[in-house]
Amino acid sequence: MLRIPRTGATVTALLCALAVLPGCAAPETGASQASTAPESGAPQESSAPQSTTASVTRGLVPGEVTEIARGLAMPWGLAFLPDGSALVSERASGRILHVRQGQDPVPIGTVPGVEVSSEGGLLGLALSPAFDEDRTVYAYVSASPTNRVVTLRLAPDLRSLRQERVILEGIETADRHHGGRLRFGPDGNLWIGTGDAFSPENAADDDSLNGKILRVRPDGSVPPDNPSGTVIYSSGHRNVQGIAFGPDGTAYASELGHRTWDELNVLRPGRDYGWPESEGRDGSHGERPIFTLHPDDASPSGIAVAGGAVWMGALGGQRLWRLPVDGPRADGDPVAYFVQSHGRIRTVEPAPDGALWITTSNTDEATWGGTDPRPGDDRILRVELVRPGS
């Protein structure tokens, strides 16, 4: 099976004045491969952003935070519908919920064949590019004998769904390292992040779908410009749980490292991202990440691109990272917000109105970096993005 990429960044431990909205705290930088900045102290009681910057921030920063939903059980995937509401997957229950601001989440249906493990279950979701016509939702399912990507047909009244077909299977399953993120790219193809199934050799094995970025047409067939002539787009990844695209089409992926470095990578066709021979910028093999962060500060999952940055949810690090980018290049230092304010952050999605929706993952206690659930967990939060000083 095949493997997936990582990224890294350099962080300087400097503080600068940042004007924020009422109730918002100053930002805080995190540890990168270049240096280690001090952690923020105790958990914060408010939902105000907390972060650190090393230079004047260009682009947007977090503003007001609004709770969209609460009481979810292990939310994982999130996909926006055309009306601005969202579909959310619950990892262990296999349910898909309809979430609309100001209303309680409504269960739509349960995806068949979901097998739950320490990190497996119902994972990523993505809407068909032709959703208005075909009502199709894609889901990443950990199952036996292998993990798979399936299509679901959503009823027009949003009250039911049915599985239609499997478009990709053969992704080795395991207790951990499933990957699981789905994202349609500007090329109209479905990009899929997989993990190494806790067997590092899979990432470097050209015959394995694990530890890879996979790229397929909406019907599951191989795009003619895939570099390998197979569904594999890139290899040498440990566990990719985040994929996002910049306005210029740059493809980014977040990757969980082992003990030393988590990564943010720029995806390029046919490239090897080094695992298990290299981690972060350590080692001589594979593509280098554009940002690296220590697993204690990150353990990344979902990512989104907005306001001049890649926004990365951190599980073990319990924070939201702002990673400034200019196309395929880093454009500043990482900045951390909401340090321990909301616990583990699993998914980050850009909403149609320009805000971010993030999901917490505190009921998911079996995985590394767990934290005790708080009353009301798990939550979906809306984070407004504003100009510094607004």
C-alpha positions as CSV (number, residue, x, y, z in Angstrom):
1,M,0.0,0.0,0.0
2,L,1.1,3.7,-0.5
3,R,2.2,6.6,1.7
4,I,1.6,10.4,2.2
5,P,3.6,13.8,2.6
6,R,4.5,16.2,5.5
7,T,5.5,19.8,6.0
8,G,7.6,22.0,8.3
9,A,8.3,25.6,9.2
10,T,10.8,27.7,11.0
11,V,9.6,29.6,14.1
12,T,11.3,32.5,15.9
13,A,10.3,33.1,19.5
14,L,9.4,36.7,19.3
15,L,6.3,38.5,20.4
16,C,4.8,41.4,18.6
17,A,1.9,43.6,19.4
18,L,-1.2,42.5,17.6
19,A,-4.5,44.4,18.0
20,V,-7.4,42.0,18.3
21,L,-11.1,42.1,18.8
22,P,-12.5,42.6,22.3
23,G,-11.9,39.5,24.4
24,C,-9.1,38.3,22.0
25,A,-5.6,37.6,23.4
26,A,-2.3,38.0,21.7
27,P,-1.0,35.2,19.5
28,E,1.7,32.7,20.4
29,T,4.4,31.0,18.2
30,G,5.1,27.3,18.5
31,A,8.2,25.1,18.2
32,S,9.5,24.5,14.7
33,Q,12.6,22.8,13.4
34,A,14.6,26.0,13.9
35,S,13.7,26.9,17.4
36,T,11.5,26.2,20.4
37,A,9.2,28.9,21.8
38,P,7.7,28.7,25.2
39,E,4.3,27.1,25.6
40,S,1.3,29.1,26.8
41,G,0.4,28.1,30.4
42,A,-2.8,26.8,31.7
43,P,-5.9,26.1,29.5
44,Q,-7.8,29.2,28.6
45,E,-11.4,29.6,29.7
46,S,-12.6,31.9,26.9
47,S,-12.9,31.2,23.2
48,A,-10.7,34.1,22.4
49,P,-7.7,33.5,20.0
50,Q,-4.3,33.0,21.6
51,S,-1.2,33.0,19.6
52,T,2.3,34.4,19.0
53,T,3.8,36.2,16.0
54,A,7.4,36.8,15.1
55,S,6.6,39.6,12.6
56,V,3.7,41.8,11.6
57,T,0.9,39.5,10.4
58,R,-0.1,39.8,6.7
59,G,-3.5,38.5,5.8
60,L,-6.4,37.5,8.1
61,V,-6.4,36.4,11.8
62,P,-9.1,34.8,14.0
63,G,-11.8,37.1,15.3
64,E,-15.1,36.2,16.9
65,V,-15.8,32.5,17.7
66,T,-19.4,31.2,17.6
67,E,-20.6,27.7,18.6
68,I,-22.5,26.1,15.8
69,A,-23.2,22.7,17.4
70,R,-22.4,20.6,20.5
71,G,-22.9,17.1,21.8
72,L,-21.3,15.3,18.8
73,A,-19.5,12.0,19.2
74,M,-16.1,11.9,17.5
75,P,-16.8,14.2,14.5
76,W,-14.3,13.7,11.7
77,G,-15.3,14.8,8.2
78,L,-17.2,18.0,7.3
79,A,-18.5,19.0,3.9
80,F,-20.5,22.1,3.1
81,L,-23.8,21.9,1.2
82,P,-24.7,24.6,-1.4
83,D,-27.0,26.4,1.2
84,G,-24.2,26.8,3.7
85,S,-25.2,24.1,6.0
86,A,-22.9,21.0,6.4
87,L,-22.7,17.3,6.5
88,V,-20.6,15.9,9.4
89,S,-19.4,12.3,9.9
90,E,-19.1,10.7,13.3
91,R,-16.1,8.3,13.4
92,A,-17.4,5.6,15.7
93,S,-21.1,5.6,15.1
94,G,-20.8,5.7,11.3
95,R,-23.5,8.3,11.2
96,I,-23.7,11.4,9.0
97,L,-25.4,14.4,10.5
98,H,-26.9,17.5,8.9
99,V,-25.6,20.6,10.8
100,R,-27.2,24.0,10.3
101,Q,-26.3,27.1,12.4
102,G,-28.9,27.8,15.1
103,Q,-30.4,24.3,14.9
104,D,-29.6,20.9,16.6
105,P,-27.7,18.4,14.4
106,V,-30.0,16.0,12.6
107,P,-28.9,12.4,11.8
108,I,-29.4,11.6,8.1
109,G,-28.2,8.0,8.0
110,T,-25.5,5.4,8.9
111,V,-22.9,4.3,6.4
112,P,-22.8,0.5,6.2
113,G,-19.7,-1.6,6.8
114,V,-17.8,0.8,9.0
115,E,-15.3,-0.9,11.3
116,V,-14.1,1.1,14.3
117,S,-10.5,0.8,15.6
118,S,-8.3,3.2,17.7
119,E,-8.2,5.6,14.7
120,G,-10.5,4.0,12.2
121,G,-14.2,4.4,11.4
122,L,-16.1,6.8,9.2
123,L,-13.6,9.4,8.3
124,G,-13.5,12.1,5.5
125,L,-16.4,13.4,3.5
126,A,-16.4,15.4,0.2
127,L,-19.3,16.6,-2.1
128,S,-19.3,15.8,-5.7
129,P,-18.4,18.8,-7.9
130,A,-21.8,18.1,-9.6
131,F,-23.7,17.8,-6.4
132,D,-26.7,19.9,-7.5
133,E,-27.3,17.3,-10.3
134,D,-26.1,14.0,-8.8
135,R,-26.6,14.5,-5.0
136,T,-23.4,12.4,-4.5
137,V,-21.3,12.5,-1.3
138,Y,-18.0,10.7,-1.1
139,A,-16.9,9.0,2.2
140,Y,-13.7,7.4,3.4
141,V,-14.5,4.2,5.3
142,S,-12.2,2.0,7.4
143,A,-13.5,-1.5,6.9
144,S,-12.6,-5.1,6.2
145,P,-10.8,-6.6,4.3
146,T,-9.5,-3.1,3.3
147,N,-10.4,0.5,3.7
148,R,-12.4,2.1,0.9
149,V,-13.9,5.2,-0.6
150,V,-17.6,5.0,-1.4
151,T,-20.3,7.2,-2.9
152,L,-23.5,7.9,-1.1
153,R,-26.7,9.4,-2.6
154,L,-28.3,12.0,-0.4
155,A,-32.1,12.5,-0.6
156,P,-33.3,15.9,-1.8
157,D,-35.1,16.4,1.6
158,L,-31.8,15.6,3.5
159,R,-33.5,12.9,5.5
160,S,-31.9,9.8,4.2
161,L,-28.9,8.5,2.2
162,R,-27.9,5.2,0.6
163,Q,-24.6,3.8,-0.4
164,E,-24.3,3.4,-4.2
165,R,-20.9,2.0,-4.9
166,V,-17.3,1.5,-3.9
167,I,-15.0,3.6,-6.2
168,L,-11.7,2.6,-4.6
169,E,-10.6,-0.2,-2.3
170,G,-7.4,-2.0,-1.5
171,I,-6.1,0.5,1.1
172,E,-4.6,-1.7,3.9
173,T,-6.4,-1.4,7.2
174,A,-5.0,-1.5,10.7
175,D,-5.7,-0.2,14.2
176,R,-4.0,3.1,13.4
177,H,-2.7,5.4,10.6
178,H,-5.7,5.3,8.2
179,G,-5.2,8.8,6.8
180,G,-8.8,9.4,5.6
181,R,-9.1,13.0,4.3
182,L,-10.9,13.6,1.0
183,R,-10.8,16.7,-1.1
184,F,-11.9,17.6,-4.6
185,G,-9.2,19.7,-6.3
186,P,-9.5,22.5,-8.8
187,D,-8.7,19.8,-11.4
188,G,-12.1,18.1,-10.7
189,N,-10.3,15.0,-9.3
190,L,-10.7,13.5,-5.9
191,W,-7.6,13.6,-3.8
192,I,-7.3,11.0,-1.0
193,G,-4.8,10.9,2.0
194,T,-3.9,7.5,3.3
195,G,-1.7,6.4,6.2
196,D,0.9,3.7,6.3
197,A,-1.3,1.3,8.3
198,F,1.3,1.5,11.1
199,S,3.7,-0.4,8.8
200,P,6.3,2.2,7.7
201,E,7.5,0.1,4.8
202,N,4.2,0.6,3.0
203,A,5.0,4.3,2.4
204,A,7.9,3.4,0.1
205,D,6.2,0.4,-1.6
206,D,5.1,1.3,-5.1
207,D,2.6,-1.6,-4.9
208,S,0.9,-0.3,-1.8
209,L,-1.9,2.3,-1.6
210,N,-0.8,3.2,1.9
211,G,1.3,6.1,2.9
212,K,0.3,7.9,-0.3
213,I,-1.7,10.7,-1.8
214,L,-4.1,9.1,-4.2
215,R,-5.9,10.9,-7.1
216,V,-8.9,9.6,-8.9
217,R,-11.6,10.8,-11.2
218,P,-15.1,11.1,-9.7
219,D,-15.9,7.6,-11.0
220,G,-12.8,6.1,-9.4
221,S,-10.8,5.8,-12.7
222,V,-7.2,6.9,-13.1
223,P,-6.7,10.5,-14.4
224,P,-4.5,10.3,-17.6
225,D,-1.9,12.7,-16.1
226,N,-1.3,10.7,-12.9
227,P,2.5,10.3,-12.9
228,S,2.5,6.6,-12.1
229,G,-0.3,5.5,-14.5
230,T,-2.0,4.3,-11.3
231,V,-4.1,6.1,-8.6
232,I,-0.9,7.0,-6.8
233,Y,0.0,10.7,-7.0
234,S,2.8,10.8,-4.4
235,S,4.4,8.5,-1.9
236,G,6.6,8.4,1.2
237,H,3.9,9.7,3.6
238,R,3.4,8.5,7.2
239,N,-0.2,9.6,7.9
240,V,-1.9,12.3,5.9
241,Q,-5.1,13.7,7.5
242,G,-5.3,17.1,5.8
243,I,-5.4,18.2,2.1
244,A,-6.2,21.7,0.8
245,F,-5.7,23.8,-2.2
246,G,-4.6,27.4,-2.5
247,P,-6.2,30.0,-4.8
248,D,-3.3,29.4,-7.3
249,G,-3.9,25.6,-7.3
250,T,-1.0,24.8,-4.9
251,A,-1.8,21.5,-3.2
252,Y,-0.9,21.2,0.5
253,A,-1.0,18.2,2.8
254,S,-0.5,17.9,6.6
255,E,1.3,14.8,7.9
256,L,1.7,13.4,11.3
257,G,5.3,12.6,12.2
258,H,6.7,10.0,14.5
259,R,8.5,11.4,17.5
260,T,10.3,14.5,16.0
261,W,8.6,16.5,13.3
262,D,5.1,16.9,11.9
263,E,4.9,18.4,8.4
264,L,3.1,20.6,6.0
265,N,4.0,19.6,2.4
266,V,3.4,21.0,-1.0
267,L,2.3,18.1,-3.2
268,R,4.0,17.5,-6.5
269,P,3.3,14.7,-8.9
270,G,5.4,11.6,-8.6
271,R,7.5,12.9,-5.7
272,D,8.6,10.8,-2.7
273,Y,8.3,12.6,0.6
274,G,10.8,10.4,2.4
275,W,9.1,8.4,5.0
276,P,10.4,6.1,6.6
277,E,13.9,7.2,5.7
278,S,13.3,10.9,6.6
279,E,11.2,12.8,9.0
280,G,10.7,16.6,8.6
281,R,14.0,17.9,7.3
282,D,16.0,15.2,9.1
283,G,17.4,12.7,6.6
284,S,18.7,12.9,3.1
285,H,15.8,11.2,1.3
286,G,12.6,12.7,-0.2
287,E,11.0,16.1,-0.7
288,R,11.4,18.6,2.1
289,P,8.3,20.1,3.9
290,I,7.7,23.8,3.9
291,F,6.8,23.8,7.6
292,T,7.7,21.5,10.4
293,L,6.3,21.5,13.9
294,H,7.0,19.3,16.9
295,P,4.3,16.6,17.6
296,D,3.7,17.9,21.1
297,D,2.7,21.2,19.5
298,A,0.8,19.8,16.6
299,S,-0.1,16.2,15.6
300,P,-2.0,17.7,12.7
301,S,-5.2,16.7,11.1
302,G,-7.4,18.8,8.9
303,I,-6.2,21.9,7.0
304,A,-7.8,24.8,5.1
305,V,-6.5,27.7,3.0
306,A,-7.8,31.2,3.7
307,G,-6.6,34.7,4.3
308,G,-3.0,34.2,3.1
309,A,-2.4,31.1,5.2
310,V,-2.9,27.4,5.7
311,W,-4.9,26.8,8.9
312,M,-4.0,23.5,10.5
313,G,-5.9,21.7,13.3
314,A,-3.7,20.2,16.0
315,L,-4.7,17.2,18.0
316,G,-2.0,16.6,20.6
317,G,-1.1,20.3,20.4
318,Q,-4.7,21.3,21.1
319,R,-4.5,24.5,19.0
320,L,-5.1,26.0,15.6
321,W,-2.0,26.9,13.6
322,R,-1.8,29.7,11.1
323,L,1.0,28.8,8.6
324,P,1.5,31.8,6.2
325,V,2.1,30.8,2.6
326,D,2.8,32.4,-0.8
327,G,1.9,29.7,-3.2
328,P,4.3,26.8,-2.7
329,R,6.6,28.8,-0.3
330,A,6.4,29.6,3.4
331,D,5.8,33.3,3.9
332,G,6.5,33.8,7.6
333,D,6.4,32.0,10.9
334,P,3.8,29.7,12.3
335,V,1.4,31.3,14.8
336,A,-0.8,29.3,17.2
337,Y,-4.3,30.3,18.3
338,F,-6.7,28.8,20.9
339,V,-3.9,27.0,22.8
340,Q,-5.7,24.4,24.9
341,S,-8.9,26.6,24.7
342,H,-11.0,24.0,22.9
343,G,-8.9,20.8,23.2
344,R,-8.0,18.7,20.2
345,I,-8.9,20.1,16.8
346,R,-9.7,17.6,14.1
347,T,-11.1,19.3,11.1
348,V,-10.8,22.8,9.6
349,E,-13.0,23.8,6.7
350,P,-13.5,27.1,4.9
351,A,-17.1,28.1,5.0
352,P,-18.9,29.8,2.1
353,D,-19.1,33.1,4.0
354,G,-15.3,33.2,4.4
355,A,-15.2,32.0,8.0
356,L,-13.6,28.7,9.2
357,W,-15.6,25.9,10.8
358,I,-13.5,23.7,13.1
359,T,-14.5,20.5,14.9
360,T,-13.1,19.4,18.3
361,S,-12.1,15.8,18.9
362,N,-12.2,15.4,22.7
363,T,-14.7,12.5,22.9
364,D,-12.1,10.5,20.9
365,E,-10.1,9.5,23.9
366,A,-8.5,6.4,22.6
367,T,-6.0,8.2,20.3
368,W,-2.7,9.8,21.2
369,G,-2.8,13.2,22.8
370,G,-6.2,12.7,24.3
371,T,-7.9,15.0,26.7
372,D,-10.9,14.6,29.0
373,P,-14.1,15.7,27.3
374,R,-15.6,19.0,28.5
375,P,-19.3,19.5,29.1
376,G,-20.9,19.9,25.6
377,D,-18.1,18.2,23.7
378,D,-17.7,17.6,20.9
379,R,-18.3,20.9,19.2
380,I,-18.3,22.6,15.8
381,L,-17.1,26.2,16.1
382,R,-17.3,29.0,13.6
383,V,-14.2,31.2,13.6
384,E,-14.5,34.6,11.8
385,L,-11.4,35.8,10.0
386,V,-10.6,39.5,10.2
387,R,-7.8,42.0,9.4
388,P,-5.4,42.5,12.3
389,G,-6.5,45.4,14.3
390,S,-10.2,45.2,13.2
